[in-house]
Amino acid sequence: MSAAFPVLYALLFVAGAVTAWRHHPLYSGRQTFRFLIVVVPAIAVVLAVIAAAVDLTRNSPPAVVGGAMAAVVVFGALSLIFIIQAASTPKAARLQTALPPTAPRVAVHRHAVYRWARWVAVLLAACALLGILLPGNARFAALALGGVLLLLAAVLLPVMYVSARNFDRSLSALEWSPWIHWTYPPADWTSWIAVQVERARAVPPPVVWRRDWRKLGGVLAAIAAGIALFSPGSWLEKGLYALCCCTALSMVVVWSVRAGRRGPERLRAALQRAAAETYFGHDGLYCNGVYRTWLGLDVYLTAATVDSRPPRSLEFRFEKVVPNPYAGNQIIPIVQSVLIPAGAAADIARLQTELLARCPKAQIRLA
């Protein structure tokens, strides 16, 4: 029975991905067919390269086999990721990254990748130090953990960097040639920050202990029962495994509750760091220090309306696709409010026209 779990997870992941893609405003049968005829041969080629590497290094020393397989796996993973990204991105969703030589460049998204790279370097150094200091098998455990981390970093960091660079170039193009650019006086921006924070505080928390403890208990009981019925091993091993799973889930819930309580103040700090301006352009919206694309594969616009509550603002509703191999991909709504400055009627009318042409499947009601 346990052998069927990976197959079930894979089927759920594929079903969730198909459902999310069919829900996407850029979905088309032609684009799906194009994706398949590009990706399926690419997967076959990568598998053939891995098989050839295994065959060629069959009689080689273990170090040579390990190095060759690591290189092939990293090369194959990077190749497949970039091929899948290129094949799955419709023409309408491709970012505008061409810039004139005189246009200033931003590095907003790449700074986040640099922070991740520094953390990875610290963890790799810690694993190497433990590998030197620890005795016996503990040394090999630390070195093995460092090897896994290095392999993951070799795949994920280049992908994150390339994606961040494309977003930075798109944002640079947006700021260089926007549809609309709004700036706000300091007093208006300070007042807008206070309004945003108060609205965030008014949102009810997703989890209330007095209300939801029975639901959480039911989920934990279901997890424990599933492990007891289907997981292999002794009852002691099952009990420890269930305890670890339930503890991890409880910690995630506790962390979410605490993060929700600190959310308004984190929002205040983020808005105070952000520039008091808003950009609208071909690729997306840049406001409050956040760049959102109109037609991204994982985030896309679904509606744009006017919020008449004082101070008047524009409300943009996006949907974010979050992969989930256990229950199918999730669609998370995102709301972005943009303060309307004085004398912006003509800008709003132009924005209505541009968005109707750019996002024909979204509900645009700005004028």
C-alpha positions in Angstrom: 0.0 0.0 0.0 2.8 2.4 0.9 4.3 2.0 -2.6 1.2 3.5 -4.1 1.7 6.8 -2.2 4.3 8.3 -4.6 2.1 7.5 -7.5 -0.9 9.1 -5.8 1.1 12.2 -5.0 2.4 12.4 -8.6 -1.2 12.1 -9.9 -2.5 14.7 -7.5 0.3 17.1 -8.6 -0.4 16.6 -12.3 -4.1 17.0 -11.7 -3.6 20.2 -9.8 -1.2 21.6 -12.4 -3.7 20.8 -15.2 -6.5 22.4 -13.3 -4.5 25.5 -12.6 -3.4 25.8 -16.2 -7.0 25.4 -17.5 -8.0 28.1 -15.0 -5.3 30.5 -16.3 -6.4 33.3 -18.6 -3.7 32.4 -21.0 -4.8 28.8 -21.4 -5.1 27.5 -24.9 -5.0 24.0 -26.4 -2.5 25.1 -29.0 -0.1 26.3 -26.3 -0.5 23.1 -24.4 0.3 21.0 -27.5 3.3 23.2 -28.2 4.5 22.6 -24.6 4.1 18.8 -24.9 6.0 18.5 -28.2 8.9 20.5 -26.8 9.1 19.1 -23.2 8.6 15.4 -23.8 11.6 15.1 -26.2 13.7 17.2 -23.8 12.9 14.8 -21.0 13.8 11.9 -23.2 17.1 13.5 -24.1 18.0 14.2 -20.5 17.2 10.7 -19.4 19.4 9.3 -22.3 22.3 11.5 -21.1 21.9 10.2 -17.6 21.8 6.6 -18.8 24.9 7.2 -21.0 26.8 8.7 -18.0 25.9 5.7 -15.9 27.1 3.4 -18.6 30.4 5.3 -19.2 31.3 5.4 -15.6 30.3 1.9 -14.7 33.9 0.8 -13.9 35.3 4.1 -12.7 36.3 4.9 -9.1 33.4 6.0 -6.8 34.7 9.6 -6.7 34.5 9.8 -10.5 31.1 8.2 -10.6 29.7 10.6 -8.0 31.2 13.7 -9.6 30.0 12.7 -13.1 26.5 11.9 -11.9 26.3 15.2 -9.9 27.4 17.1 -13.0 24.9 15.3 -15.2 22.0 15.7 -12.8 22.7 19.5 -12.3 23.0 20.0 -16.1 19.9 18.0 -16.8 17.8 19.7 -14.1 18.9 23.2 -15.2 18.2 22.3 -18.9 14.8 20.9 -18.2 13.8 23.9 -16.0 14.8 26.5 -18.5 13.2 24.5 -21.4 10.0 24.1 -19.5 9.9 27.8 -18.6 10.5 28.8 -22.2 8.0 26.4 -23.6 5.2 27.1 -21.0 5.4 30.9 -21.3 2.9 32.2 -23.9 3.9 35.2 -26.0 1.6 37.5 -24.1 3.2 36.6 -20.8 6.8 37.2 -21.9 8.4 40.1 -20.0 9.8 43.1 -21.9 13.5 43.1 -21.0 14.9 45.2 -23.8 16.4 48.4 -22.5 18.3 51.3 -24.1 21.8 51.8 -22.9 20.9 55.0 -21.0 18.1 53.4 -19.0 18.9 52.9 -15.3 18.9 49.3 -14.1 17.3 48.1 -10.9 18.3 45.0 -8.8 15.3 44.7 -6.5 14.7 41.0 -7.1 18.3 39.9 -7.4 19.1 41.3 -3.9 16.8 38.6 -2.5 18.7 36.0 -4.4 22.0 37.4 -3.0 20.6 37.0 0.5 19.7 33.4 -0.1 23.2 32.7 -1.6 24.8 34.2 1.6 22.7 31.9 3.8 23.6 28.9 1.6 27.3 29.8 1.9 27.0 30.0 5.7 25.3 26.6 5.9 27.9 25.0 3.6 30.7 26.4 5.7 29.0 25.1 8.9 28.7 21.6 7.3 32.3 21.7 6.2 33.4 22.8 9.7 31.4 20.0 11.4 32.9 17.5 8.9 36.3 18.5 10.1 35.6 18.6 13.9 33.1 15.8 14.4 34.4 12.3 15.0 33.4 9.0 13.3 30.2 8.6 11.3 28.9 12.0 12.5 31.5 13.6 10.2 30.2 11.8 7.2 26.6 12.8 8.1 27.6 16.5 8.2 29.5 16.1 4.9 26.6 14.3 3.3 24.1 17.0 4.4 26.5 19.6 2.9 26.7 17.7 -0.3 22.9 17.5 -0.7 22.7 21.3 0.1 25.4 22.0 -2.5 23.6 20.0 -5.1 20.3 21.8 -4.4 22.0 25.2 -4.5 23.7 24.4 -7.8 20.2 23.9 -9.3 18.0 26.4 -7.5 20.3 29.4 -7.2 21.0 29.8 -11.0 17.3 29.4 -11.7 16.4 32.0 -9.0 19.0 34.4 -10.3 17.9 34.1 -14.0 14.3 34.6 -13.0 15.2 37.6 -10.7 17.3 39.2 -13.5 14.4 39.0 -15.9 12.1 40.6 -13.4 14.6 43.3 -12.7 15.0 44.0 -16.4 11.2 44.1 -16.8 10.9 46.5 -13.9 13.7 48.7 -15.3 11.8 48.8 -18.6 8.5 49.6 -16.7 10.1 52.5 -14.9 11.9 53.8 -18.1 8.7 53.8 -20.2 5.5 53.5 -18.1 1.9 53.9 -19.0 1.4 56.0 -15.9 3.7 57.2 -13.1 2.2 58.6 -9.9 4.1 60.2 -7.0 2.6 61.1 -3.7 3.4 64.0 -1.3 4.9 62.8 2.0 1.8 63.7 4.0 -0.5 61.8 1.7 1.8 58.8 1.8 2.0 58.8 5.6 -1.8 58.9 5.8 -2.1 56.1 3.3 0.3 53.9 5.3 -1.8 54.4 8.4 -5.0 53.5 6.5 -3.4 50.3 5.0 -2.2 49.2 8.5 -5.6 49.7 10.0 -7.3 47.8 7.3 -4.8 44.9 7.8 -5.6 44.9 11.5 -9.3 44.7 10.7 -8.9 41.4 8.7 -9.9 38.5 10.9 -7.1 36.0 11.5 -7.2 32.7 9.6 -6.8 30.7 12.8 -8.5 31.3 16.1 -7.6 28.8 18.8 -10.9 28.8 20.7 -12.8 28.3 17.4 -10.5 26.0 15.4 -8.8 23.7 18.0 -11.3 20.9 17.2 -10.4 21.1 13.5 -6.7 21.0 14.2 -7.2 18.1 16.6 -9.2 16.3 13.9 -6.4 16.8 11.3 -3.7 15.6 13.7 -5.8 12.5 14.6 -6.3 11.7 10.9 -2.6 12.0 10.3 -1.8 9.7 13.3 -4.5 7.2 12.1 -3.1 7.2 8.6 0.5 6.6 9.8 -0.8 3.8 12.1 -2.7 2.1 9.3 -0.4 2.5 6.3 3.1 3.3 7.5 5.6 0.4 7.8 7.6 -0.3 10.9 7.1 -1.1 14.5 4.5 0.7 16.7 7.3 2.6 18.4 8.6 3.8 15.0 5.0 4.7 13.9 4.4 6.6 17.1 7.6 8.6 16.8 6.9 9.3 13.2 3.3 10.5 14.0 4.7 12.6 16.9 7.2 14.3 14.6 4.5 15.0 11.9 2.0 16.3 14.3 4.6 18.5 16.1 5.8 19.9 12.8 2.2 20.7 11.7 1.4 22.3 15.0 4.5 24.4 14.8 3.5 25.6 11.4 0.1 26.6 12.7 1.6 28.4 15.7 4.1 30.2 13.4 1.2 31.3 11.1 -0.8 32.7 14.0 2.2 34.7 15.3 3.1 35.9 11.8 -0.5 37.0 11.3 -0.4 39.1 14.5 2.8 40.8 13.4 1.5 41.3 9.9 0.2 44.9 10.2 3.5 46.1 11.7 5.5 44.3 9.1 3.3 46.0 6.5 4.0 49.4 8.1 7.7 48.8 8.0 7.6 47.7 4.3 5.5 50.7 3.2 7.8 53.1 5.1 10.8 51.6 3.2 9.0 51.8 -0.2 9.2 54.8 -2.4 6.0 57.0 -2.4 5.2 56.3 -6.1 3.4 53.9 -8.4 4.2 52.6 -11.9 1.8 51.1 -14.3 3.1 49.6 -17.5 2.9 46.8 -20.1 4.2 44.1 -17.9 2.6 45.0 -14.6 2.2 47.2 -11.6 5.0 48.4 -9.2 3.7 49.8 -6.0 4.5 49.7 -2.2 7.9 48.1 -3.2 6.1 45.1 -4.8 6.2 44.2 -8.5 3.2 42.2 -9.8 2.8 41.2 -13.4 -0.5 41.3 -15.2 -0.1 37.9 -17.0 2.5 35.9 -15.2 2.3 32.1 -15.2 2.1 32.0 -11.4 0.5 35.4 -10.7 -2.1 37.1 -13.0 -4.7 39.8 -12.8 -8.4 38.9 -12.5 -10.1 42.2 -11.7 -9.5 45.9 -11.3 -12.0 48.2 -9.6 -12.2 51.5 -7.7 -12.4 51.4 -3.9 -14.6 54.4 -2.9 -13.6 54.3 0.8 -11.6 57.4 1.8 -9.0 57.9 0.6 -10.1 56.7 -2.8 -7.9 54.0 -4.3 -7.7 51.4 -7.1 -8.1 47.8 -6.1 -6.3 45.1 -8.2 -7.1 41.5 -7.6 -4.6 38.9 -8.6 -4.5 35.1 -8.3 -1.4 33.2 -7.3 -0.8 29.6 -8.2 0.9 27.7 -5.4 2.1 24.1 -6.3 0.9 21.5 -3.8 1.8 17.9 -4.5 -0.5 16.6 -1.8 -3.8 18.2 -2.6 -3.4 19.7 -6.1 -2.2 23.2 -6.9 -3.8 26.0 -4.8 -5.1 29.3 -6.1 -4.5 32.1 -3.5 -6.1 35.5 -4.0 -4.0 38.6 -3.7 -5.3 42.2 -3.3 -3.2 45.2 -4.2 -4.5 48.7 -3.3 -3.1 51.8 -5.0 -3.8 55.3 -3.7 -5.3 57.6 -6.3 -3.6 61.0 -6.3 -5.4 64.3 -7.0 -6.2 65.0 -10.7 -5.8 61.5 -11.9 -9.1 61.1 -13.9 -7.3 61.1 -17.3 -4.7 58.6 -16.0 -7.4 56.2 -14.8 -9.3 56.4 -18.1 -6.0 55.5 -19.9 -5.3 52.7 -17.5 -8.8 51.3 -18.2 -8.1 51.2 -21.9 -4.7 49.7 -21.6 -5.8 47.0 -19.2 -8.8 46.0 -21.3 -6.4 45.4 -24.2 -3.7 43.7 -22.1 -5.9 41.5 -19.9 -9.1 40.8 -22.0 -10.3 38.0 -19.6 -10.0 40.2 -16.4 -12.9 42.3 -15.1 -11.7 45.9 -15.5 -14.1 48.5 -14.1 -12.0 51.6 -13.4 -14.2 54.1 -15.3 
